[in-house]
Amino acid sequence: MTEFEPQYEALVNLAKQARENAQAAYSNFRVGAALRASSGRMFGGCNVENATYGLTVCAERVAIFKAISEGERGFDAMAVVADTDSLTPPCGACRQLIWEFCGDVPVILANLRGKVEVARMRDLFPRPFDASSL
């Protein structure tokens, strides 16, 4: 874990705002994410549920897909916010995509009570499968 830096405050705030748009009618587990591109642009994402659950898309993936679809390719940080006592890290599928598209970025985990923790992707996703594995 690394120390929380003030530079991440805007990213966490955007993730909190994105969380407000979550479509979580089934689980009521609302998550927001925000991804910062190397250019400085930030992209928010929220989870979007479906009755089948299998077609649900996580907030982290929404943020990544938005950024990619708008032409961004380099990223330097991601924030994930949920309304939980213990901080909520990305799921396995999201860890795979964060690693592939963002590399070893800091991931800022936060809740609505002001608890914040920063972890590197290498710590959240040790021994990843990526292009070097092919």
N, C-alpha and C positions, 0 to 999 in steps of 0.2 A: 504494500500500500504506500501511496505517496501522500503528501500533505495537500489539503484543499487549498487552492489558490484563488484569489479574487477574480482572476481572469475567467474562471468557470462560472461565475455568478449569473451572467447573462444566459449562458447555456442551460443552467438549472432552471432559471425563470422561464425560458422558452419551453422546456420540457413540462413544467407545471402547467403552463397555458395550454399546451397540446393535450395534456391529460384531460382537460375539461371537455374536449371534443370526443373522447373515447366512446365507442359504441359497445357497451358491455352489459347488455340487457339480460344475459343469461348468468354470468358469473358475478357481475357487479364489481369486478376487479379492473379498475381503471388505471391504465399505465400511460405515461407520457415519455417521450424520448426526444432528444435534440442532438443533432450531429453538426459539428463545425467543420467546414471545409478549410483547406489550407488558404483559400482566397479570403477567408474571413466570413463568408456567407454562412448562415445557420439555417437548418431545416428541421422543423418539428414534425413529430409523428405521434399518433395515438393508436392503441389497439382497436381493431375492428372485428367484432365477433360475428359468428354465423351460427345458426341453430345446430349445425352439424359439428361444431367446434373444430373439426379437422380443416375447415376452410378459413379459420380465424387467422388474421395477420397481426403479428406483434408490433408494438410501437416502434421498436428499434428497426425492424425491417421496413416499415412505412417511411421512416426518416431517411434510411439509406436509399430506398427506391426513388423517393422524391428528389434527392440530391443527384443521383445518377441520371434520372430522367431530365434534369435541368442542366446536364453537361458537366457537373463536377466530378472529379476523379481522385483528388488527394484530400485526405481528412486528417484532422489532428486531435479531435476529442469527441466524446459522446457522453450525454447525461441520460440517466434513467430515473424517473420519479414514480413512486407508487404511495398510496396511503396505507402503509404498513408500519408496525413497530420496528421490525427488523428490516433492513434494507433489501431490496429485491434486485438480484443480478439478472442479466439476460439469460434466457433459456438456451438450451444447447444449439438449436437451429440458428438463433440470433448470434450466438458466439461464433459459429462457423462463418456467417456472412460478415459480421464485423471484422473478423480476422482477414477474410479474403479481400474485402473492399477497403478496410481502414488500417490493417496491420496492428502493430503493438501500440495502439492509442491508449491514453488514459480514459477510463470509464468512470464517470462520477455517478455514484449511487446516492440518491437522496429520498427523504420522505417529507411529508407535509408538516412534520413537527420540528424541522430544522436539523435533523441528523444527516450528516454527509460523510461519505467515505470515497476515496479515490483508489482505484485498482488499475493496474496495467492489464492489457489483454493477455499478455504472456502468463500472468498469474491466474486469470479466470479461465484460460483455455490452453493448458500446457500440452505440448506435443500435438499441434494441430495438423490436420490433413489439408494441404494446399497444393499449389502448382509444383512445388519442389518434391512432392510425393509421387508425381506422375512419371 
